[in-house]
Each structure stands twice: as C-alpha cells, then as structure tokens.
Amino acid sequence: MSSRQIPRNLFKLFLQGLLILAPISITIFFVVSTFQWVDGILPNLVHNLAPNWIGVDQYGSPRRIPGLGFVVFIGIALLVGYISPSFIVSRVVDFAESLLERTPGIKFIYSTVKDFFEAFAGSKRKFDKAVLVSVNAPDVWQVGFITQEELHEFELKEYVAVYLPQSYAFAGHLYFVKRDRVRVLTDISSADAMKFAISGGVADVEEPLRQA
C-alpha cells in the first residue's frame, strides 16, 4: 500500500464506520431525549405545585427518581384511556373540549393539535390511504395520502385532498387534485409509504404478504 492510498483508505473506513454509527447514535439520542423529557414532567409539575415536597438537588433542579416520571406518565395515559368510555368521564372530556374550542387563541392551538394526533392514531385517521399522485407533470408521480374524499365545501366535486410529505422534513403540502390523477397503493402499507417519502426514496419497502 502506497503512502497516497493510506489517507483514501482511512477516509473510506471513516465513512463506513459513520454509516454504521450515525443511525444508531441518532436513534439512541432521540429515544433518550424523549424519555428524559417525559420523565421530567412529573418532578417539574410536583415541584411547581408543592416546592417543599420533593426538594431540589445540588444543582437546584427538582429531585427525581430516574424512570419514575415516565412510568407514572404511561400509567396515567393507560388509566385515562381505560376510563374514557365511561359516561361521567366522557361528559367531563366533552365539557373540557367545548371550553377549549370556544376560547379565542386556545381554540386554534387545541383543535390543530387534536386533529394532528387523531390523523395518525385516533378514530379519524387520515394517513391510512397511500396513493401516487400526479401534480406537477402528467408523467411525474409523488407519494401522498388522501385526507379528504369529498370536497363539497370547496365546490370541487371531482377532486380529493391529497397530502404530500416532504423528504427529511416534518412538513408537507396539501393539494386538491382530480380523482383520475390519483392511484391508490394497495400493495404498500401506509407506514412504508410514509417512510419511503420522508426518506427521499432511500428506505426499503417491505414486500406484501400474499396468500397462496
């Protein structure tokens, strides 16, 4: 091996190691950051309500037991989900929602956040119908999701609302397109379609399971 090849080979080894370590490191960082954020909600809340109850550490931050806040948060979410169908709780939730939806300023924030979460995981899921849509040119197709089948409010009878996610960004664009310019994807799951679109087309799409 010549002296000129050593830097080139070292650079190739560095890139190979980076390709292995970067996805793992970023995933771990995201998971740990989310865990720490959720885990810190309970101590901060208790400290604000009762400052002398849990005290503070040597840095002046609310004292906490690692993992306890996360477990309590998950437990509360499970409890709320379990008792939410009951008559009394449903009426309380309806009252709180009506109050938030009637409050100026807060109404926009609450309704937007609620619709966003319900679009992904609620009873009003919107990103469950992946499609190919032609918007910019007849022979150019993009991955999107039908969010509204009917657009009578906009006086568009032959159109559907299609959301196009952007690659490597938590954003997208909404288009009203004619039905004949949309192809429903039946062999690709919505999760794989979203992953493929956000990754810029580099993510692998799993093969559908076909019955013999």
C-alpha positions in Angstrom: 0.0 0.0 0.0 1.5 3.3 -1.1 1.5 6.4 1.1 -1.1 8.1 -1.2 -3.6 5.3 -0.7 -3.4 5.4 3.1 -5.5 8.7 3.5 -8.0 7.4 0.9 -8.4 4.1 2.7 -8.7 5.8 6.1 -11.4 8.0 4.7 -13.3 5.0 3.3 -13.1 3.3 6.7 -14.3 6.5 8.4 -17.3 6.7 6.1 -18.1 3.0 6.6 -18.0 3.5 10.4 -20.1 6.7 10.1 -22.8 4.8 8.1 -23.0 2.3 10.9 -22.8 4.6 13.9 -24.8 7.6 12.7 -28.3 5.9 12.5 -27.7 4.0 15.8 -26.4 7.2 17.6 -29.2 9.4 16.3 -31.9 6.8 17.2 -30.5 6.4 20.7 -30.2 10.2 21.2 -33.9 10.6 20.1 -35.2 7.8 22.3 -33.1 9.0 25.4 -34.1 12.7 24.8 -37.8 11.7 24.6 -37.5 9.5 27.7 -35.8 12.3 29.7 -38.4 14.9 28.6 -41.3 12.7 29.6 -39.6 11.6 32.8 -39.1 15.2 33.8 -42.7 16.2 33.5 -43.8 14.8 36.9 -41.0 16.2 39.1 -41.3 19.6 37.5 -45.1 19.6 38.0 -44.9 18.4 41.6 -42.2 21.0 42.3 -44.3 23.8 40.9 -47.4 22.7 42.9 -45.5 21.7 46.1 -41.9 23.0 46.1 -41.1 21.6 49.5 -42.4 18.1 48.9 -39.7 16.5 46.7 -37.0 19.2 47.2 -34.1 20.0 44.9 -30.8 18.5 44.1 -27.4 20.1 44.3 -27.9 21.9 41.0 -31.3 23.4 42.1 -33.3 21.2 39.9 -36.3 19.2 41.2 -35.2 15.9 42.7 -36.4 12.9 40.8 -36.1 9.1 40.6 -35.0 8.1 37.1 -37.8 6.4 35.3 -40.5 7.1 37.8 -41.9 10.1 35.9 -42.0 8.1 32.7 -43.8 5.1 34.4 -46.3 7.5 36.0 -47.0 9.2 32.7 -47.6 5.9 31.0 -49.8 4.8 33.8 -51.9 7.9 33.7 -52.3 7.6 29.9 -53.4 4.0 30.3 -55.8 4.9 33.1 -57.4 7.8 31.1 -57.7 5.5 28.0 -59.4 2.9 30.2 -61.9 5.1 31.9 -62.6 7.5 28.9 -65.6 5.4 27.6 -67.4 5.8 30.9 -70.4 8.2 31.0 -69.1 10.6 33.6 -65.5 10.9 32.2 -66.8 11.3 28.6 -69.0 14.1 29.7 -66.1 15.8 31.6 -63.9 15.5 28.5 -66.7 16.8 26.2 -67.1 19.8 28.5 -63.4 20.5 28.6 -63.1 20.2 24.8 -66.1 22.5 24.3 -64.5 25.0 26.7 -61.1 24.9 24.9 -62.7 25.1 21.5 -64.7 28.2 22.4 -61.7 30.1 23.9 -60.1 32.6 21.5 -56.5 31.8 20.7 -56.5 28.5 22.5 -59.1 27.1 20.1 -56.8 27.2 17.2 -53.9 25.5 19.1 -56.1 22.8 20.7 -58.1 21.9 17.5 -54.9 21.8 15.4 -53.0 19.5 17.9 -56.1 17.3 18.4 -56.7 16.9 14.7 -53.0 16.1 14.1 -52.9 13.3 16.7 -56.2 11.9 15.5 -55.0 11.9 12.0 -52.2 9.5 12.9 -53.7 7.3 15.7 -57.2 8.3 16.6 -60.6 7.3 15.3 -60.3 9.8 12.5 -57.1 8.5 11.0 -56.3 10.3 7.8 -52.9 9.0 6.7 -54.1 5.4 6.1 -54.7 5.6 2.3 -51.4 5.9 0.5 -51.5 7.0 -3.2 -49.5 8.0 -6.1 -50.5 11.4 -7.4 -49.5 13.4 -10.4 -49.4 17.1 -9.6 -46.6 18.9 -11.5 -46.5 16.9 -14.7 -48.5 14.1 -16.3 -45.7 11.6 -16.2 -44.3 12.5 -12.8 -45.7 10.8 -9.7 -45.3 11.5 -6.0 -46.2 9.6 -2.9 -49.1 11.1 -0.9 -52.1 10.4 1.3 -55.7 11.1 0.7 -57.0 13.1 3.7 -60.5 14.0 2.3 -62.6 12.1 -0.2 -65.2 14.8 -0.6 -64.6 18.5 -1.1 -68.2 19.8 -1.5 -67.3 22.7 0.9 -64.8 23.9 -1.7 -67.3 23.3 -4.6 -64.9 20.7 -6.1 -67.0 17.6 -6.8 -64.4 15.6 -8.8 -61.5 16.4 -6.5 -59.9 14.8 -3.5 -57.5 16.3 -0.9 -54.0 14.8 -1.0 -51.2 15.5 1.4 -47.7 15.2 0.1 -45.0 14.8 2.8 -41.6 16.4 2.3 -38.4 14.4 2.4 -36.3 14.7 5.6 -38.7 17.3 7.0 -41.7 17.4 9.3 -43.8 19.2 6.8 -45.7 18.8 3.6 -48.1 20.3 1.1 -51.8 19.9 0.5 -53.2 19.7 -3.0 -56.7 19.4 -4.4 -56.4 17.1 -7.4 -58.8 15.3 -9.7 -59.5 11.6 -8.9 -58.2 10.4 -12.2 -54.8 11.8 -11.3 -54.6 9.6 -8.2 -53.6 6.0 -7.9 -54.4 4.1 -4.7 -51.4 2.0 -3.5 -52.9 -1.4 -2.5 -49.6 -3.4 -2.1 -47.8 -0.9 0.1 -48.7 -0.1 3.7 -49.3 3.5 4.8 -46.3 3.3 7.2 -44.0 2.1 4.4 -45.3 4.7 2.0 -44.7 7.5 4.6 -41.2 6.1 5.4 -40.3 6.0 1.7 -41.5 9.5 1.1 -39.8 11.1 4.1 -36.5 9.3 3.5 -36.4 10.7 0.0 -36.9 7.2 -1.6 -33.9 5.5 0.1 -35.9 3.4 2.6 -36.8 -0.1 1.7 -40.4 -1.1 1.1 -41.4 -4.4 2.6 -42.9 -6.9 0.2 -46.6 -7.6 0.9 -47.7 -10.9 2.2 -49.6 -12.7 -0.5 -51.9 -15.7 0.1 -51.1 -18.8 -1.8 
